[in-house]
Amino acid sequence: MKRSLAIGLFAAVAAVQLAVAARMIWIQESTLRQGAVYRFRTEPVDPADPFRGRYVQLGFAAQRVACNDESSEAAAPVACPDARNWHKGDWLYASLATDAEGFARITRLDSVPPNAVDYLRVRADQVYSYAVSLQLPFDRYYLDEQHAPEAERAYRQRSRRRRGERVEAWVSVRVRSPHAVLEELYLDGKPVRQFLVEWEKHSQ
Amino acid sequence: MPLLLGQGLCAFTLLWRRESVAWCEASASFLVLAIGACMGLVGQTYHIPGDLPSYFLVWSLLAAPLIYLMNSTTAAVLYICGALGSVVVGRLPHVYWAGDVRPWDGLLFLVQLSVVLPHLLAQLRHERYGPRVTWLARSFSLALLIGYLFTLQWVQDVAVLIYAGFFGLMVLVGELAFPERPAWKNPLAPAGRLGVVALGLTGTLLTWQRVNPGDVTPSDWVVATGSLVLVGGLGWRAWQREHHLALTFALLVPVAWLAHLIAMLTPNADFAGRTLFNLYTFALGLLVLRAGVAAGRLPLLNFGLSILAALIVLRFVDTNLSYTLRGLGFLAIGAAFLGTNLWLRRRVQA
């Protein structure tokens, strides 16, 4: 291969490599800037991912959806009109709304993107006739090596809710359908880094 | 930053150090790793969840052109690792979501792997017995054997057909492409021979059943038949070049197909497949033993004896012989090893 041709081809390849990275960043940044804010209640789960550094593994109450067919007369929190045709691993579209406490809730699951409302692209993890468990497009919050274990400990303590207790751990997520970007993890109503600084001071 | 640095290094190499293998390999592998690091950093910055199969796939696709632009075997091996990761990680149970195998997954994986083949062929022409060829050929065959397991729709008999084809091809390609070097230095043939023996012995334990064609993915049928055709073509070439021992190993492929056809045509004759595999493995052991004696090569002789011994041991396990008879049988195997080794050593020394 001639040198000029090799250089030209390499420039094209390098441009594609940069474009892929730039596109990833652009989608996340535009979602963070223009997306609507939703708060999701969290639940504690086990972390396992050896490849991307330390992070807090997140679980959400919204991941488990109790389905009811629209034709049914029973009062259902979530409409799943096509549930019979869904299988594990299918991509679904979860319409979002806010409950009385200001937290996000899924109002409807569809096989195609809805038109009017904010929605998440989610993956069906388990599908039953009466319920679907979902993989949301955000399940971890990355922190540096030093802070991640402390944050996880604090997060686990505050995610164990008893009946009547106030929610103490949640995340804010920016949604610009179909993209969703996790913005911040809150513990006791404070951003996690601020919470950890105060926690360290308190424990000393 | 690492991505830009890697691209800068590669551009420098292409402009001023293109003839240096060390510069090409080093800068290309740095850039391949930098692409992975860059994607990981973006994922971490924006808390993107860990979809590792997609991560490996995008990483390997972005790295693929560097194999040819930089003429880099390290980039090719890293690409193979990425391709393998994209099929393996997603299907490891209980770690990530393990979706059902899609109809063309196996063939797509082969296409993904075959991206490095032109580079391997170019290296073969350039330096057939060099370390780059050895490294790449071993990585390729290992990735093929491991990765395809994760794209199989697990139908036992078809899995045997496919892996018999893979091992048969490894033996034939290894013997035809690397005829001159010592057998143990051949990057493909020894592993292929071991695979043939392992699969031959496994076939003697299987219950061959009628396969419902609907249970098998089109990809698996294409790969099984394709490897049979390739083994046929390469087998003819091996026959012309008198690689008779390699042909004996490659015979596993038609034997497996015959067992499969018998099971398809006579549903209640599941013993026929086992009998065929017993006969084949026994004949293989004898022929390897004979080749070892004829060539005066102790390792080959012992390999043949080991095949026979393994077959006899397996039959001891699944038959109701008394402990005394089994004990005598084991003693006989040990005596056979000792006797033939002593006999051949004396013959070679004389």
Interface residues (C-beta under 8 A of the other chain):
Chain A: R3 A6 I7 L9 F10 V13 A14 V16 Q17 L18 V20 A21 M24 I25 Q28 L32 A48 D49 F51 R52 G53 Y55 H87 K88 G89 R123 D125 Q135 P137 F138 D139 R140 Y141 Y142 V181 L182
Chain B: L3 Q7 C10 A11 L14 L15 R18 I35 C38 M39 G40 V42 G43 Q44 T45 Y46 H47 I48 P49 G50 L52 Y55 V58 L62 P65 L66 L69 V95 W97 G99 D100
